[in-house]
Amino acid sequence: MIEGCVTSDGTLNFLKKHKDVDPKNFRKIHGLTLSNVGVGTYLGKVDDETDDLVKKAVKQSILAGINVIDTAINYRSQKAERSVGKAILELIQEKKINRNEIFVSTKNGYVTNDGDINQEFWQYVNKEYVATGVIQANDITSGYHCMTVSYLEDQLERSRKNLGLECIDLMYLHNAVEGQINDVTKEQFIKNLRLCFEFYESKRKDGKIRFYGMATWECFRVTNDNPQFLELSDVMSLANEVGGHEHGFRFIQLPFNMYLDQALILKNQSYEGNTESILEVAKKFEVGVFTSVPLMQAKLLSPGVMPEFGNLKPSLRALQFTRSAPGVLAPLVGHKSDVHVQENLEILKIPPLSEPDFNDLVKKLTAPKTN
């Protein structure tokens, strides 16, 4: 396995090497210098051709100045992680990057099969997890989710092997509320979450992960009467109880774009007696927010869907809006074809909007239209 993890010196050196990238396209958090656009690896066929496309896209993105790479063990049935691992290994072997320059995140929690093993889903699950005692009866929810410590430990080791990394920089618990809440009470969920945090803290001490967080879909951007709602302040309190002041819960992920705007608009989170948006509260807790679906899986790119601004192509408009929102660390954009990769990477040549300019844009976009 490739030794080491992301470091302050490594990420700063990455920025210095990319003099053609606008320096405003990097942000500092927890001592790291990270690009304000990251690469996502969610979609794609479970085949070797897509493996190669993903590997090339990741390499191309890193060489262009992106040092945030996001994946998950269930993406493309473990093959996404392997493509990311191959890309990083090749770049290191080619002496084009050092391990400590790249921030790699993955996610565990969903029950997954293996795209490189020709076996029906439940046959694989029974053979790999049930027969070995990793998963017990009733551990898997109706949402195909499992967050027992034994399963998360198994998945962490598979992710490390898939990625070829001794240490994973950020391990997310994947859609935990969304995958669990139909089958367990909120009280039981919080108890289970504590066990997960205790597990992650132990793996930080072992040097197998550096940070942990929650990759989510609904829980941080719904109203507080929704069964899926989760208060970030409660999660932070739990992390402090488990790991102390130096705990590793430092990042979350959620959907955000021009139309899925709840993270910016909805005032649903509490902080010191005030009710604010998840982006505002996360910033006050110094929790980095990575955002998913910046292009809404290409739905935002159709002609006339997004308002014009900045004389930018649709994909660049979508990325510019998302990454410029106060509190957003970086949108994670999935791209594979050379044309899409090249187009999306153009965003690195221009700075994000300033906060006043972003606020002016939001006012313009939300203003009532007059005839």
N, C-alpha and C positions, 0 to 999 in steps of 0.2 A: 504494500500500500504506500501511497505518497504520504510522506510525513509532514507534520506541521499543520498550521491553520492560518487563517487571515490575521494580519497584524497591522498595527498603526503605521509602522515604518514601511511595510510592504505596499499598503494601499496608497500611501503618500508617494512612494516611488512610482507606482502605476500612473498616478496623475502626472508626475513630472515627465514620464516617457511619452505622454500623449499631448504634445505641444499644439497639435492641430485641433484639439478639442477645446471648446470654450471652457475655461476653468470654472465658470458659474454652473457648469453641468456636473459638478461634484459637490457632495454635501458631507459634513462631518457629523458623526454620531458615535458615541461610546468609543471615541478615539480612532475611529475608522474613517477613511475618505472614500465614499462610495458614489458611483455614477448615479445620476438622477433618472436613469432609465435602466431597467434590467431585462434580461431575457427569460421568457417563460417557455415551458416545454409541454404544455398540457395536451394539445390535440395532435392527431396524426394516426395513420394506420399502424397496426402492429406487424410491421414487416421490415426486412433488412434495408429496403430502399429508403424508407422513412428514417431509419437509424442513421443512414449516411447523410441525409439532408439535415437532420437535427445536429449531428456532429459538425458539419461544415458551417451551419448557421451560428452555432455557439462559438466556434473558432473565429469566424469572421467578425462577430460582434465584439469579442474580447480584443482582437487586434485593432478594432476601430476605436476602442476606448470605453467599453462597457465592462465593469468588473463585478456585476451582480448577476448571478445565475440561479434560477429557481426551478425546482422540479418536485416530484413526489414519487413514492414507490409504486403507487397505483397508476401513474400516468403511463399509458401505453403498456400496461402490465409489466412493469419493471424495466422496460426497454428504454424509456426516457432517461432514467438515471444512468443506464449503461452508456448511452450516447453522450451524455454530459461528461461522464468519467473518461471516455475515450478522447474527447475533445481536449480536456485539461491535460491528460497524460501526453498527448501528441505535442501540445504547445510547450509543455515543460521539456520534453525530449528534444524539441527543436530549439530550445533555449530562448524562446520568445516571451515566456512569462516565468515568474516564480510562484510557488504555491501560495505564499503569504500575500500576494497581490489580489487574489480572487476570493470573493465572498460567495459561498455556495450554500443554498438552503434546500432542504427537502422536507417531506411531510409523511407522517405515519398515522394510521388510525383506521383507514378503510381496509377491508379484507380484499386482498388481491391475489390473482394467479400469476403465472410466469409466462410471458409471451414467447419465450424461447423453449418452452416445454410443451410438446403437443399432447395436452391433457385437458379434458373437460373441467370447467371451473370448480365444481364441487368435488370432483375426484382429486384435484390438486389440493384443495383446502383440507379434505379429509386425510390425505396422505402426509402433507407437510405440517399441518397444524394440529389436527384432532388426534391422529394416531400417535403423534410425538408428545402429546400432553400440553402443547403450547396454548391451545384453546380448549376450554371446558364447555360442557353443556350450558346453553343460554348465554354464553359470552358474546355472541354475535347478535346485534340488534336487527330489527326489520330494515334498517337503513344500511345493511352490510357493513356495519361499523363495529370495531372492537377496541377498547382502550384499557384493557387489563395490562398490568405491568409485564406479565410473561409474554404477551403478544407484542407490546411495544419494544421489548428487549430483542425479541426475534427479528422484528422489522428493522430495528436500528442496525443490527449486525448485517442483515441483507443489504440495507442501503449503503453501509460502509463498503461492503464488498462490491456492490454494483458500481459505485462511484470510484472505487479504488482509493478512497481517502481514509487516512488514519483518524482524522477528526473532521466532523461536519460542523461548519460554522454556525448554522442555525437549523434547529430541528423544530418544526411546527407540529403541534397536535392538530390533525386535519379535520375541520368541520365537526368538532366534538359535540357541541350542543345540537347542531342540525342532525347529526347522525345518531344521537342517543335519546333525545328528549321525548320521543314518542313511546319509549319503552321504560324509562326510569323517571323517578320524581326529580325535581330540581334539587332537593336536599341530598338525594343519593348521588346525583351528578356532581355536586360540589365535593362530596366525600371522595368520589372517584378521581376528580380533578386533583385533589390534594395528593393522592397516591401517585398520579402521573408526574406532578411537580417534584415530589420526593425522588422519583426515579430519574428524572432529568437532572436534578442537582447531583445525584450520585454519579451520573455519567459525565457531568462536567468535571468532577474531581478525578475521574478516570482518564480524562483527556480525550473522550470520544465525541463530545459536542462542546461547542463554546457558548452558544446562547440557545434559548428555547423560546417558543411563542405559540400563538394560536392562529392558524389560517382558517378564516371563517367565510360564511356566505351571508347569513341573516343576523346573527345574534347581536352584533354591535350596531346595526343600522335599522332596527325595528323599534316600535314604540314599547314602552315598559310594561304594557298589559299583554304583550305577545308572549306565549309560552317559551319562545326561543330567545327572548331577550336576556342579555347578560350585561351586568354592570362592570365596566373596566376597573372601577375602584375596588370592587370585591375581589377581582382577579389579582390586582396588585397587592391587596392586603394578604391574600393567600400566599402569593410568592414571597412576600416579606416574612410571613410566619414560617414558611418552609426553608427558605434559603438565606434569611437575614438581609441586611442592607445591600450586600453584594450579590444578591440573587441573579439568576440568568434570564429571567423573563423580561426581554427587552424589545420585542418586535411583535407586531400583529400583521395580518394580511386580510384585506376585505375588498369587495367589488366597488369600483368607483369609476364613473365616466360622466360625460355630459348629461346622460339621461338617468343613470343609476347614481343619483346625486345625494342620497340620504346621508352619507358620511359627512358631507359638508353642510347640508341644509337642516337636517333633523336635530332638534335639541332634545336629546334623550338620555344623556349621561350626566351623572352627578359629580361635582368636584367642589369640595369645601363649601357646601350649601348652595351652590349655583348649578343650574342645568344648562349644559352646553353640548355641542356636537361631539361625536367620537374623535374627529380630527383635532378639535380644540383640546379635549381632555387628554388624549394620547400625548400631545405635545407637552402638556404640563407634567405628565408622568415621565417624560423623556422616553416614551415608547415610540420606536420607529414604525411608520405605517407604510408597508408596501401594498400596492393596489393591483388587483386583477382585472381582467376584461377591459382594458383601456379602449379597444376598438369594438367592444361588444361582439366578439367573434365575427368581425368584418361587417356587422350590420350597420355600423355608423359610416361606412365608407361609400354607401350608395349615393348617387347624385341627389343633392337637395336635402339630405337627412340632417346634416350639421350646418349651422350658420357659418357664413364666411367670416374669417378674420385673419389678419396677419399675412395675407397673400400666401397661404400655405396649402399644400396638398391635404386631402381629407385625413390621411393617416397621421400626418404631422400635426394637424390641428387637434386631433383627438389626444395625441401624446402631449402636446403643448398645454392643453387645458388641464389634463390630469396632473402632470408633474409640477405645474405652477400653483396648484391649490395649496394654501398654507397648511402645513402638517403632513403633507404627502412626501415620503422619502423618495419613492420611485415607482412608476407604473411598470408592470412586467408584461412585455409584449412578446407574443409568440409569433415567430416567423421562420419559414423554412426555405421557400424558393428564393433564388438569388435576387430576383427583381424586388421582392418584398423586403428582403434584408437590406439591400442597398437603399431603398427608399426610406425605410424606417431609421436607418443610421444617419440620414441627413440631419436629424434632430440634434445630433451632437455638435453641429456647426453653429447653432444659434443658441442664445441663452434663454432660460425660461422667462416667463413674464414676472415683473416685479409684483409684490403683493398689491400695491395700489392699482397697477394695470390689470391684474387678475380680478380684483374687486370691481373695477369699472366694466370689465368684460362680462362678469356675472350679472351686473345690473342691466347691461345692454341686452343680454340674452333673456333675462326674465322680465324685462319691461313689457307692459301691455302694448300690443300692436294697435296703431291708429290708422285709419283710412286716410 
